[in-house]
Amino acid sequence: MAAESAAQLFSRLGSRQPLNGLDSGMFCGIPNGIQPGDVVEFHGAEGCGKTEMLLHLIANCVLPQTWNDINLGGHGVQVIFIDTDFHFQVLRLVAILECRIENAKKMLTVVSHDADADGANDQNECTNDIEEFIKTCLSRLYVLRCNNSLELLTSLLSLEQMLMAKPEVCVLMIDSLSAYYWIDRSKGWESTNDQEENMKKIIMIIKKYAKDFLLVVIVTTHAIFSSSLKSVEPYFCRSWSSVVRYKYLFSRKDEHAFNASAVGPQPVFIAQRTLPRSNQFQKFCCTDKGVEFRS
């Protein structure tokens, strides 16, 4: 009989901080939003905004609800980000966090009756405060980088002790889960089962962590389109379909949007839920400030 320690029990059943659906813009078609234990897939070709959406969600997670009386609307939870495509840029995330804070500050009505020459000093102090605050937010993010499927498998296995010790970790992201799929398939092993062995183990670990530690798991996968470019060809491990709960197809729309915060027209992207299938979709642009949803 498998034994469970008190630490494991606390981590699995203890009070994880609520994610409140994670993001009302991206997941507005889901009645209660994304919940602990959900596994979400962002599927699409290169350059369709998948990584940008992950950065948007990371900002939601690592920012707190409030700071210095400023409503930031974040969750103040920790995130593990596994980067297999080497698309992650910490400076891009910092820029998004800075814009979130500045926008929230503008929305805060401050009544001051003592505007004087000390304003410049106050501004410098505020800038320093923001820098320290962003460092605190970034301390809630753990980034791992992998070069092959075996490293990805090993990295995931090594996370179990951390997840037991840190119930503050609520979200696991992998960008992308399919990065090494075709590399493994091309290695010439005798059967497809042998070629997919590492990936099947990875999928089992994802399922275990989502269930046992109530993690929200969000992964990206690369899309392969048919010759007509009108449909997506399925290719990934069959076992994955029994793990993923929500799947979104990301694509680039043949239109551009003008935004006051951007120079020139911005490409418009679409995220449509294909599992469970829905006719609803989210349109968004990727600006200097991050993801901006459009009606």
N, C-alpha and C positions, 0 to 999 in steps of 0.2 A: 504494500500500500504506500502510495506516495505521500510524504509528509510535507507540510507547509509551515514555515516558520512564522513567528509573530510579525516579523518585518514584512514578509511576503503578504500576509493577510492584511496588514495595515495598508500596504501600498496598493493592493488590489481592490480593497473595499473601502479604504479611507476616503475622506472627503477631498476629492480633486476640485480645483476651482472651476466653476461653471464657465463654459465657453459661449453661452447664450446664442447658439446657432452659428458662431464663428464669424459670419459676415452676411449681413442682410441683403447686400447688393448681389453678390455672387450666388447665394443659395436661397434667394427669395422664393423660388418655386417649391421649396421643401417646407411644409407647414411649421415644423419646429426647428428648422435649420439642421446643421450638422451636430450630431450628438456623440458623446464619448463612446468609443468602440466602433465608430463608422470608418469604413475604408473607402476612399474616394480616388478616382482615376481621372486625370486630365490627359486626354488623348488628342494628338494633332501633329501636323507637320512642323518642321522647323520654322521659326519666325512667326508664330501665331499667338504669342503672348502668354504661354504657359508658365515660363519662369517668372515673368513679371507679375503674374497673378499669385505665384507662391510668395514673392517678396511682399506683395500687398497683404497677404494673409499673415506672414511673419510679423509685419508691423502691427497688425491687429493683436497678435498674441503677446509680443514683448512690451508693448506700451501698456501702462496701467490705465485704470478707469479715469483717474484724475491725477493731476500734479499741479501744485501751487494754485489750487482753486481753478485750474483750467481743465475742462472736460475733454479728455482725449478719446474716450470710448473704447479703450483697449481692455485686455483681459489679464495682463500681468502674469502670464504663464511662460514656462520654458518650452523651447522647441529644439528638436534634434533635426538637423538638415544634412542629408547625405548627398554629396555632389559627385555624380559620376560623369556628367557632361562638361564639367568645369565651366559652367555658365554663371556661377554665383559670384557676385562682386559686392564686397562689403561696403565700398564707397557708394554704390548705388542705393543700398539699403539705408545708409546714413543720410543720404540726400532725401529719401522718402520720409524718414523719421523727422528730419528737420522741417520739411514742408508740412507735415501733419501738425507739428507743434506750433509753427508760425500761423497756420490757418486757424487752429483752435484759439490761439491768443487773440487773433483779430475778432473772433466771435465773442470774446469775453468783454463785456462792457465794464470799463474801469472809470469810476468817477474820482477825479483827482482835483483837489483845491489848492495844491501846493506845487504846481509846476514851476520849477526854478532852474537855476544853473546846474543843479545836481543831476539833471536828467541824463547827461552824457555818461556820468559815472554809473548811474542806475542801469543804463543800457549795457555798459561793459560787464557789470556784475551779472546781468541777466544772460548775456552771451556765454559767460563762463558757467553759469548754472545749467544752461541748456547742454553745453558740451559734457559736463559731468553726468547730467541726467541721461543723455544718449549712451554714454559708456555703461551706465547702470542697466539700461534696456538691452544693450548688446550682450551683457553678461548672462542674459537669459537664453542666449542662442548658442548652441553647440554645432560646429560645422566639421564634418568628416569628409575626406576625399578618398575615392577608390579608383583603381586602375583596371580592375578586371572583376569577373563575377566571384572569384574565390575571395578576393579582398572584401567585396561587398558582403558576402556570406559571413566571413570572419568578423567584420565590423558589427554586423547585426547581432551575432552571437555574444559579442563582448558587451553589448548594451544592457543585458539582463540585470546584472548587479547594479548598474546605475539606475535603472528604472525602479528597482526595489528600494534603493536608498533615496531617490529623489521623486516623491509624488508630485512635485511641482512641474515635472515634465509631462505635458498633456498632448503634445503633437509631435508626430514623426513625419518628415517629408523626405522623399527620394526623388531626385531629379538627375537622370531618369532611371526608371526600373528596367527599361528595355535596352539600355546602352550597350550591354555585352551579349544580348541574345543572339544576334547573327554571327558574332565572333565565335561564340561557343558552337553554334550550329555548323560553322565552316571548318571545325577542327578535325573532322573526318572520323569521329568515333563511330562505332558499329551501328548504333541505332539512335533514333530521335530521343528515346528515353535517356540514353547516356549523355547525349548532347545537352539535354535540358535538366540534368541532375542537379546542378548548382542552383538553377533558377527555381526548381520545385522546392528545394530546401529553403530558399529565401522566402518564397510565398508562404510556406508553412510557419516560418518565424513571424512574418507579418501578421498572419492570422492569430497566432498565439499572443503576440503583444497587444493586438487590438482587443482581444477577448480578456486576457488575464490582467492587463494593466489599464484597460479602458482608454487606450490611446486613440486619438483621431489620427489616422494614417492617410496621407495624401501623396500620391505618386504621379509622375508624368510618364507617358509612353509615347513612342514615335508612331505616327500613322503611316500606313502604306496604302496609297490610293490605287484604285483600279485604273486601267488604261483610259477609261472615259473620264476619270477624275471626278465622277459623280458619286462614288461609293468608296467606303473604306474596307480594305481587305483584312479580315481577321487572321492573325498569325501567332498570337502569344499563347503561352502554356494554357491548356484547358483548365487546369486546376485553379487558375487565377479567376475565372468567371464565378466560381463558388465563394470567393473571398470578397470581391469588390461589391459594394452596395450601391454606390452612385458613380456614374461615368458621364463625363462631359467631353464632347467633341469640339475642339477649338479650331477655328478657321479664320481666314482673313477675308473680310468683305470687300467687294469691289466698289468702295466709296471712301471718301476722306471727310474728316470733320475739322472745322476750324475752332480753335480754342484760344482764349485770351492769354493763357499761360504758356502757349507754345508758339514757336516761330514757324509759320507756314502750316499747311494742312497736315493733319495727323491720320494715319491709317486706322481704320475701324476693324475691330476683331469681334468675333461672335463665339460664345460658349453655349452650346445647346446640350441639354441633358438627354442622353440616349439610353440610360439605365437608371431607374425605370424611365421608359420613353416618355417624353413630354414635348409638346409643341412650343412651350415657352423657351425663350433664349435670352441671354444677356449680351448686350452690346457694350463695348468699352474701348477706350483709347489708352495708350501708354504714353503719358506726358512726362515732363521733367519732374512733376510732382508725384508720379506714380500712376496707378490705375485710376481712371475716371469713368464711371458708368454713364451710359447715355440712354435716354428713353427711346 
